[in-house]
């Protein structure tokens, strides 16, 4: 793997880890949450700098069904990140409290909730588009693959996706995304590990959906072209 790809992979992994812990909100403390948010934003900027050639080609070439879906996801993730940072600055009580922002906390909380939960879904779907590439990198690291191992991994992915559906309902994420509930419920007696495990499963479910959605759109694009 070349150095640039190593940096890209490291940045992407860093973003996903930061996103997981950001979803814990005050379970890890307000100040840590805000610093993680700033770190996430910086990684997001680095990610887009490293992939600037993709943006340079937006107005070039033909738009296939897959490319349309990919572009929609990238733009949506960008909007959710902007929403998270703007709303985070509005409701900050620690790191960015020095900013001359007065009022708007109710709007800021709602925007922050929308941006955060939609961001989890959208970023997971986006990661699913590149899952084959990540599996390829992992395969090179392992060097040896087998049909049995591949079968086991596929079964594990299905099990994780099914549990992710359960966790999605259990954690009330759909209602947060639709703003049917305006405040996030946390059980402070629950171990952080189990909270993170549920959100990892939810992300895994949407990565699973994004992966097979990408495969379908590529297949549909080839069929339409033929």
Rosetta blueprint (number, residue, H / E / L):
1 X L
2 X L
3 X H
4 X H
5 X H
6 X H
7 X H
8 X H
9 X H
10 X H
11 X H
12 X H
13 X H
14 X H
15 X H
16 X H
17 X H
18 X H
19 X H
20 X H
21 X H
22 X H
23 X L
24 X L
25 X H
26 X H
27 X H
28 X L
29 X L
30 X H
31 X H
32 X H
33 X H
34 X H
35 X H
36 X H
37 X H
38 X H
39 X H
40 X H
41 X H
42 X H
43 X H
44 X H
45 X H
46 X H
47 X H
48 X H
49 X H
50 X H
51 X L
52 X H
53 X H
54 X H
55 X H
56 X H
57 X L
58 X L
59 X L
60 X L
61 X L
62 X L
63 X L
64 X L
65 X H
66 X H
67 X H
68 X H
69 X H
70 X H
71 X H
72 X H
73 X H
74 X H
75 X H
76 X H
77 X H
78 X H
79 X H
80 X H
81 X H
82 X H
83 X H
84 X H
85 X H
86 X H
87 X H
88 X H
89 X H
90 X H
91 X H
92 X L
93 X L
94 X L
95 X L
96 X L
97 X L
98 X L
99 X L
100 X L
101 X L
102 X L
103 X L
104 X L
105 X H
106 X H
107 X H
108 X H
109 X H
110 X H
111 X H
112 X H
113 X H
114 X H
115 X H
116 X H
117 X H
118 X H
119 X H
120 X H
121 X H
122 X H
123 X H
124 X H
125 X H
126 X H
127 X H
128 X H
129 X H
130 X L
131 X H
132 X H
133 X H
134 X H
135 X H
136 X H
137 X H
138 X H
139 X H
140 X H
141 X H
142 X H
143 X L
144 X L
145 X L
146 X L
147 X H
148 X H
149 X H
150 X H
151 X H
152 X H
153 X H
154 X H
155 X H
156 X H
157 X H
158 X H
159 X H
160 X H
161 X H
162 X H
163 X H
164 X H
165 X H
166 X H
167 X H
168 X H
169 X H
170 X H
171 X L
172 X L
173 X H
174 X H
175 X H
176 X H
177 X H
178 X L
179 X L
180 X L
181 X L
182 X L
183 X L
184 X L
185 X L
186 X L
187 X L
188 X L
189 X L
190 X L
191 X L
192 X H
193 X H
194 X H
195 X H
196 X H
197 X H
198 X H
199 X H
200 X H
201 X H
202 X H
203 X H
204 X H
205 X H
206 X H
207 X H
208 X H
209 X H
210 X H
211 X H
212 X H
213 X H
214 X H
215 X H
216 X H
217 X H
218 X H
219 X H
220 X H
221 X H
222 X H
223 X H
224 X H
225 X H
226 X L
